Amino acid sequence: MKIKELRLLNLTIKQNDQIIYQGKAEEVPKNLKEQEYKKIYFQGVDVILEI
């Protein structure tokens, strides 16, 4: 699934254990929207995506 398909969530996007985006799903930068994630999980009220 692509990142752009997620809605109404607070996201943290990580790559190589570094946070590259943190914020609302609707505001993800264009360069990240088309990427597919390898792993998804919840941490508190946030959704964590690893790419």
N, CA and C of each residue as an Amber inpcrd file, in Angstrom:
protein
   153
   0.8400000  -1.1730000   0.0000000   0.0000000   0.0000000   0.0000000
   0.8890000   1.2420000   0.0000000   0.4770000   2.2620000  -0.7050000
   1.2410000   3.5010000  -0.7780000   0.8330000   4.4330000   0.3630000
   1.7580000   5.2630000   0.7620000   1.5320000   6.1920000   1.8640000
   0.3570000   7.1210000   1.5700000   0.2010000   7.5470000   0.3190000
  -0.8650000   8.4880000  -0.0300000  -2.2670000   7.9180000   0.2010000
  -2.3990000   6.6210000   0.3870000  -3.6970000   5.9970000   0.5870000
  -4.1660000   6.0580000   2.0440000  -3.3180000   6.5040000   2.9390000
  -3.6820000   6.6340000   4.3450000  -4.3610000   7.9790000   4.5710000
  -5.3610000   8.0160000   5.4320000  -6.1110000   9.2380000   5.7000000
  -6.3790000   9.3800000   7.1950000  -6.4910000  10.6240000   7.6230000
  -6.9170000  10.9820000   8.9800000  -6.0810000  10.3300000  10.0760000
  -4.7840000  10.2670000   9.8650000  -3.8930000   9.6670000  10.8500000
  -2.7170000  10.5900000  11.1280000  -2.1820000  10.5010000  12.3320000
  -0.9040000  11.1370000  12.6340000   0.1730000  10.1170000  12.3150000
   1.1070000  10.4950000  11.4510000   2.1250000   9.5640000  10.9750000
   3.5120000   9.9670000  11.4380000   4.3220000   8.9560000  11.6470000
   5.7640000   9.1280000  11.7550000   6.3510000   8.1940000  10.7160000
   7.1090000   8.7510000   9.7770000   7.7280000   7.9500000   8.7300000
   9.2140000   7.8670000   9.0300000   9.7040000   6.6390000   9.0980000
  11.1100000   6.4020000   9.4080000  11.8050000   5.6970000   8.2530000
  13.0660000   6.0240000   8.0990000  13.9090000   5.3260000   7.1350000
  15.2520000   5.1010000   7.8200000  15.6500000   3.8540000   7.9060000
  16.8970000   3.4890000   8.6010000  16.9110000   4.0130000  10.0370000
  15.7950000   3.8440000  10.7420000  15.6230000   4.2580000  12.1440000
  15.7120000   5.7620000  12.3650000  15.6440000   6.5720000  11.3120000
  15.6260000   8.0200000  11.4490000  14.2700000   8.5400000  11.0030000
  13.7210000   9.4770000  11.7600000  12.4360000  10.0710000  11.4090000
  12.6530000  11.0400000  10.2500000  11.9170000  10.8010000   9.1430000
  12.0250000  11.6960000   7.9990000  10.7620000  12.5310000   7.8070000
   9.6740000  12.1700000   8.4890000   8.4530000  12.9770000   8.4720000
   7.6510000  12.6520000   9.7160000   7.0470000  13.6940000  10.2810000
   6.1480000  13.5100000  11.4120000   5.0380000  14.5410000  11.2660000
   3.7910000  14.0580000  11.1950000   2.6670000  14.9740000  11.0310000
   1.4380000  14.2560000  10.5150000   0.5180000  15.0270000   9.9510000
  -0.7430000  14.4910000   9.4540000  -0.5510000  13.7780000   8.1200000
  -1.3230000  12.7190000   7.9160000  -1.2300000  11.9250000   6.6880000
  -1.5300000  12.7630000   5.4510000  -2.4550000  13.6950000   5.5650000
  -2.8450000  14.5190000   4.4230000  -1.7520000  15.5160000   4.0190000
  -0.7790000  15.7520000   4.8880000   0.2560000  16.7520000   4.6230000
   1.6250000  16.1400000   4.3090000   1.6560000  14.8480000   4.0220000
   2.9190000  14.1730000   3.6890000   3.4950000  14.8090000   2.4210000
   4.7900000  15.1270000   2.3940000   5.4040000  15.7060000   1.1970000
   5.2270000  14.8090000  -0.0270000   5.1250000  15.4430000  -1.1780000
   4.8750000  14.7160000  -2.4250000   5.9120000  13.6380000  -2.6930000
   7.1680000  13.8930000  -2.3460000   8.2120000  12.9110000  -2.6270000
   8.0520000  11.6310000  -1.8100000   7.2760000  11.6670000  -0.7350000
   7.0410000  10.4730000   0.0840000   5.7250000   9.7820000  -0.2270000
   4.7640000  10.5030000  -0.7790000   3.4200000   9.9580000  -0.9850000
   3.3940000   8.7010000  -1.8490000   4.2570000   8.6090000  -2.8250000
   4.2480000   7.4680000  -3.7420000   5.0390000   6.2690000  -3.2280000
   5.7440000   6.4440000  -2.1290000   6.5540000   5.3410000  -1.5950000
   5.6680000   4.3030000  -0.9200000   6.1080000   3.0780000  -0.9800000
   5.4240000   2.0080000  -0.2750000   6.1780000   1.7360000   1.0160000
   5.4220000   1.3980000   2.0410000   6.0750000   1.1340000   3.3230000
   6.2980000  -0.3590000   3.5110000   7.3360000  -0.6840000   4.2820000
   7.6920000  -2.0710000   4.5520000   7.0340000  -2.5780000   5.8280000
   6.8210000  -1.6660000   6.7750000   6.2940000  -2.0630000   8.0720000
   5.4110000  -0.9380000   8.5960000   4.3050000  -1.2950000   9.2540000
   3.4000000  -0.3290000   9.8480000   2.9890000  -0.8360000  11.2230000
   2.9820000   0.0700000  12.2080000   2.5580000  -0.3110000  13.5600000
   2.1500000   0.9360000  14.3380000   1.4620000   0.7370000  15.4460000
   1.0200000   1.8270000  16.3050000   1.9890000   2.0240000  17.4590000
   2.1920000   3.2910000  17.8060000   2.9770000   3.6320000  18.9890000
   2.1890000   4.7500000  19.6620000   1.4860000   4.4240000  20.7270000
   0.5850000   5.3850000  21.3480000  -0.5650000   5.6520000  20.4010000
  -0.7730000   6.9380000  20.0460000  -1.8530000   7.2760000  19.1250000
  -1.3350000   7.5070000  17.7030000  -0.0320000   7.3740000  17.4910000
   0.5560000   7.5880000  16.1750000   0.7390000   6.2730000  15.4200000
   0.7250000   6.3940000  14.0950000   1.0250000   5.2640000  13.2300000
   2.4610000   5.4450000  12.7420000   3.2610000   4.4090000  12.9200000
   4.6580000   4.4520000  12.5040000   4.8010000   3.6500000  11.2120000
   5.3970000   4.2770000  10.2100000   5.6610000   3.6160000   8.9320000
   7.1460000   3.5430000   8.7330000   7.6340000   2.3760000   8.3500000
   9.0540000   2.2230000   8.0230000   9.1490000   1.9840000   6.5220000
   9.9860000   2.7910000   5.8860000  10.1550000   2.6550000   4.4340000
  11.5590000   2.2180000   4.1060000
